[in-house]
Amino acid sequence: MILPIPFTDCPGLFYNTAAQDGLLYRLRIPGGIINYNQFQAIADIADNYGSGYIDITNRANIQIREIKDSINVEVLKKLQALGLASTDAKIDHIRNIMTNPTAGIDTEELLDTRPLVRDWEEYINTHSQLSELSAKFSVCFDSGSKISVRYQPNDIILAAELNNSNVYLRLYLSYGEKGEPAKDTGILCKPEETIQVLAALAETYLQHIDTTNRRKPRLREIINNITTEKYFHQFQQNLNPHILNTKKTPLCASAPLREKTHIGIYPQQQTGLYYIGIVLPLGRLETWQMRSLANIAKRYGDDNIRLTPWQNLLLTDIPQNQISKVEQEITHLGLNSSPTDIKSFLIACSGKRGCAAASTETKDDALNLVKYLDSLMILDSPVNIHFSGCSKSCAQHTQADITLLGITTETPGYQVYVLGYLLYEYVTIAKIPTLIQEMLAVYQKQRLSLQETFGQFIERHSQQLNQLFSQTKPNPTFTTLISHV
């Protein structure tokens, strides 16, 4: 196996990236589905090379951090034999293929997208020219289920929908301003045409890049540069299938929170079987927890663990009469499946310890918030809180209910945003827990009902946020709406 020198700064498995806390490796997990043997092998690497833990990312990847020495080539070959690593190391830099964590088991889905994930992964592995794609060339398949991923930022989104009683995939592409949702092309394709459509999109992209240039432009940049009309024309020339053009419908900037609610116990479409969504504190798992979860999945479920883009995981195919036993074992691991646990939708990047760009220790600050809130209040409705060490917003690209953006003035602190509205210019780290508790208390006291989400509550008061939070300290400094946090 010849290891390539990638034209990217993104971490991979066949090459490493230097971080503040050591070398960083990233494993692509297509569709986020990983089996018992694969999970155990990753735990071995985290123990033997790292610091005994992994992080789940917002693309359902796995990162292993704090590695001191490069992973042995023989170990990487072993991962390939397990089906965990790309068979072609040269395409390892391409972003993980995303799909619904409940694909194939969701009671409301229109299409099982797992075969599409496998087919596209096989296609890029067997077409070496795709190694020239940008490291950020990203594809998402949405099954039309209640746990939606169509709102996740991706270059290409293919979302299942019904049209005259037939299931098609609607094509969305990212172009225009950075941070804008992907745009509906109005193109519908049949599931069996999907790989051909993706191949044509990739080929059209490759026609417009300089393969000798280290920096590969994003698909959005290519489309912006040559115009959408020209790109679509060339794309359809490369494609030539019978595709259906229909009325366009825009995507929202982010999913309604109810569509992200996957934590808890839910029936599958398979009679008598359930999946359990488990909270991972800030997306982190220690290796002893990994091994135990793999054993639970093998003993009670289908041998698989499903990672989510919300940095949690699912155990699937659990018989109804085994649910209580599984819950007990999960509790013994220091984990839970409570949808009202504040950690369910608490996101934080690696922070200052792991990233030179960060101004704050986001994970520590997030956990301190959890400890503080646990003793004072019950969060009876999910609220997405995002700690970001800098404006890159690496851990969560979609807009959070509450965003805390790390900044450094005389001392590190945070700017505080609600739905993208800047509410506080600067809050010291020490004051963050009490401030968030007070903000959540305002929401719980003044919402119309238990069904009114935090996002709906903020939108209802968007013209009077100053007055709404006037009793919280420090004084609000509400300004304009921004979209990058």
C-alpha positions, 0 to 999 in steps of 0.5 A: 500500500503506497500512502499518498501525500494528500492535497488537503489539510483535513485529517484522514486515516492513511495520513495524519494531521498535526493538532495542538494535542498530538496527531489526529486521525479521522476514519470515514464511516460511510452512512455512520454504520459500524459493526462489532469487529470494526468498533473493537479494532478502533478501540485497539488503535485508540488504546495503543496509539492515542489516549483511550478515547474517540470523538464522533464528528458532525459527519458521523466520522470517528476521530482519534486524537492525541496520537504520538506516533504514526499508525503502523501500515500493517494496522491500516491494512488490517482495517482495510481487511475489516472493511473499515478503511477505503480500499483506495487510500488515495480517495480517503480524503473525500468527506464521509457519505452522510445518510439518516442514522435510521435508514432502513429502520425508520417507520416513516422513511420513503426509501432505504438509502443504505444501498445508495451509500454502499454503491457510491462508496464502491464507485469512488473506490473503483474510479481513481480519477475521483481522488482529484475531488476536493476533500470537502466534496460531500454527498448526502442521501436523505431517506425522507424519514422523520430523522432528517439529514437533508438540512445538513451542509453538503455539496450534494443532497439527494432527498427522497420524495413521492411524485405520482406515487413513485419514489424519486430523489430530488437533487439539491446543490450548494452554490451562491454565498457561503453558508446558504442552504443547498438549492433545489435544482428541480431535478428528480432522479430514480433511485437506480439512476442515482450513482450515474447522476453523482458520477456526472456531477463529479466529472463536471467538477473535475473538468473545471479544476487544475489538478496540479493546484494543491488547493481544490475549490469547493463545488460551490466555487466552481458553480459560482464561477462558471454560472449555474446554467453552464454547470447544469448544461455540462452536467446533463451532457455528461449524464444523458439519462431520462430525468424529471424536472419539476417545481423547485422547493427551497431548503430551510437553513436548519432542521426543526428540532423535532426532526433531530430528536433521535435520543430515546427508545423508538419502534422500528419498521421491523415488527417487535424491534426497537432502536435506542438513541444514546447520549454521548457527552460532547460526542466522546467515548472512552475505549472501555465504553466502546467495547461494552457498547459493541458487546451490547450490540452483538448480544442484544441487537444486530451487531451494528452501531450507528453514529449520528451527525449530532455526535450521538449513537443508536443501538438497533434491532433490540427486541422489546423484551430486552429493552430494560436489560439494555437500558441497565447496561447503558446506565452502567456505562455512565450513559443514558437515553434520555431525550431531555438530557442537556447533553443530548443537543450540547455540541462543542469543538475540540477547544484550545487544547486541541486546536490553535484557532480556538480561544476557549476550552470549549469542552471543559466549559460545556461540561461545567455548564452541564454540572451547573444546570443538572443541580438547578433545573430540568430541561423538559424540552430539547435546546441545542447549545453549541460551544465554538472556540472560533468563528469556523464553527467546525463542530456544528455548521448549522445554526444552533438555538444558543451559540457560544462563540469563543473570543479573547479580549483581556481574558477568554470569554464568549459572545452569546447568540440566540438563533444567530442574533448576537445577544451579548458581546462578551461574557466571561467564562465564569458567568456563562453557566448562570447566564444560560440558566437564566435564559433557559428559565425565561424560555420555560416561564414565558413559552406558550406551551410545552410544545413551543420549542426554544427556536419558535419562542425566540422567533416569536420575540425576535423584535424584542429580545432586549426586553425579553432578556433584560433581567439576565446579566450582563445587559443584552447587546442585541445587534443584527442577525448573522448566519455563520454561527 
